[in-house]
């Protein structure tokens, strides 16, 4: 991934450009897909996976370089792994997963993006000031945990309802 390379070589301006281009193209893609009804099941899966891979790659590189705490990176990655494993399990045992990111999940992604931009901006331009990273990192942590719990509860509830409906249907064949 180009952003990993630019980060590895401490080319923070190039990283910011790539990150910004990815964010803008993702926003345009989402807008166009909704506006013209170009949404597909595959796109509904691949788009969030691509977003998460990009964020995870940047978090990992920033952690490896010592700019982001390893524990925060681990929490971010763990949440995404739990969601992916949960979606796979749901698909295998329950049925198709209708991926609908919640408001807290969208807020979490926004917080991660702002945090990354703040870290890279501080490295290149000494702005924002270093004290900004701590509250932004705390906000990322809180939204990661809350959105992770939200996903587990929402899809756990859906799985329970689906399982009960299947049992009821199996015990009352018409």
Secondary structure, DSSP 8 states (H G I E B T S, - for coil): -HHHHHHHTT-HHHHHHHHHHHHHHHHHHHHHHHHTT---HHHHHHHHHHHHHHHHHHHHHHHHTTSS-HHHHHHHHHHHHHHHHHHHHHHHHT--------HHHHHHHHHHHHHHHHHHHHHHH--S-THHHHHHHHHHHHHHHHHHHHHHHHHHHHHHHHHHHHHHHHHS--
